[in-house]
């Protein structure tokens, strides 16, 4: 067991970590598993989830929106990056499915950007192979080349 003081002290530590940058439950548990007792950490995580400080579904949405705004990635790359953060695979796939039209358009735009950047130094076939290796769908690569 632990005291209310311990709970509050450790909760503040975890909260500072989350408020500095939005984190997934997995990231929080990973960071504090060695320094906070398991029962105490479980209770802190539950408390923060109820208070909506930890919300993995919202985290998925925000992270994908950041990728869309800042990076050229294939949908498959986005999925792997989120899985690497310890997020639930089904939640990721549900979000991708629910937003598939927007994400398909994003993937085509990303492929177009890469084609534009690489076209001065690579042949079209080389660029296609590069995009396939990065996880882009063939139909999206072809649509990007048509643009």
C-alpha positions in Angstrom: 0.0 0.0 0.0 0.9 3.6 -0.3 -0.1 6.9 1.3 -2.2 9.7 -0.3 0.9 11.9 -0.1 2.9 9.3 -2.1 0.1 9.1 -4.7 -0.1 12.8 -5.1 3.7 13.2 -5.3 4.1 10.6 -8.0 0.9 11.7 -9.8 2.4 15.2 -10.1 5.6 13.7 -11.5 3.7 11.6 -14.1 1.5 14.6 -14.9 4.5 16.8 -15.6 5.8 14.2 -18.0 2.4 14.0 -19.9 1.8 17.8 -20.0 5.3 18.4 -21.4 4.3 16.3 -24.4 1.2 14.2 -25.0 2.0 10.5 -24.2 0.5 7.1 -24.7 -0.3 4.8 -21.7 2.5 2.6 -22.9 5.0 5.4 -22.8 3.9 6.5 -19.3 4.2 2.9 -18.0 7.5 2.4 -19.7 9.0 5.6 -18.2 7.9 5.1 -14.6 7.8 1.3 -14.3 11.2 1.2 -12.6 10.7 4.1 -10.2 7.0 3.8 -9.2 5.6 0.7 -7.5 3.3 -1.3 -9.9 0.1 -0.8 -7.8 0.7 2.9 -7.4 1.5 3.3 -11.1 -1.7 1.4 -12.0 -3.8 3.7 -9.9 -2.1 6.8 -11.2 -2.6 5.7 -14.8 -6.3 4.9 -14.1 -6.8 8.3 -12.4 -5.2 10.1 -15.4 -7.2 8.1 -17.9 -10.5 9.0 -16.1 -9.4 12.6 -16.1 -8.6 12.4 -19.8 -4.9 13.2 -19.4 -4.1 9.8 -21.0 -6.4 9.0 -23.9 -4.8 6.7 -26.5 -7.6 7.1 -29.1 -7.1 10.9 -29.0 -3.3 10.3 -29.0 -3.7 8.3 -32.3 -5.7 11.1 -33.9 -3.4 13.9 -32.8 -0.2 11.9 -33.9 -1.7 11.1 -37.3 -2.7 14.8 -37.8 0.9 15.8 -36.9 2.3 13.3 -39.4 -0.1 14.6 -42.1 1.0 18.2 -41.4 4.7 17.6 -41.2 5.8 14.4 -43.0 5.5 12.4 -46.2 4.6 8.9 -45.0 2.8 5.9 -46.3 -0.3 4.8 -44.3 1.6 1.6 -43.5 4.5 3.7 -42.0 2.1 5.7 -39.9 0.6 2.4 -38.6 4.0 1.0 -37.6 5.1 4.2 -35.9 2.0 4.1 -33.8 2.3 0.4 -32.9 5.9 1.2 -31.9 4.5 3.7 -29.4 2.7 0.8 -27.8 -0.8 1.8 -29.0 -3.6 -0.7 -29.5 -3.4 -2.1 -33.0 -7.2 -2.4 -33.3 -7.6 1.3 -32.3 -5.1 2.3 -34.9 -6.8 0.2 -37.6 -10.2 1.5 -36.6 -9.0 5.1 -36.9 -7.3 4.5 -40.3 -10.5 2.7 -41.6 -12.8 5.6 -40.4 -10.5 8.2 -42.0 -9.4 6.1 -45.0 -10.5 8.6 -47.7 -8.5 11.5 -46.1 -5.5 9.2 -45.5 -5.6 7.8 -49.1 -5.4 11.4 -50.4 -2.6 12.2 -48.0 -0.7 9.1 -49.2 -1.1 10.1 -52.8 0.1 13.7 -52.0 3.1 12.3 -50.0 4.0 10.0 -52.9 3.7 13.0 -55.3 6.0 15.1 -53.0 8.6 12.3 -53.0 8.3 11.8 -56.8 8.9 15.5 -57.3 12.0 15.5 -54.9 13.5 12.3 -56.4 12.7 12.9 -60.1 15.9 14.8 -60.8 18.2 12.1 -59.4 16.2 8.8 -60.1 14.3 7.1 -62.9 10.6 6.6 -62.5 11.0 2.9 -62.0 13.5 3.5 -59.2 11.2 5.9 -57.5 8.3 3.4 -57.8 10.5 0.7 -56.1 11.5 3.2 -53.4 7.9 4.0 -52.7 6.9 0.4 -52.6 9.7 -0.4 -50.1 8.4 2.5 -48.0 5.0 0.9 -47.9 3.0 3.0 -50.3 0.1 1.2 -52.1 0.7 0.6 -55.8 -2.6 2.2 -56.8 -1.6 5.4 -54.8 1.9 5.4 -56.4 0.3 5.2 -59.9 -2.2 8.0 -59.1 0.7 10.1 -57.8 2.6 9.6 -61.1 -0.5 10.6 -63.1 -0.8 14.0 -61.2 
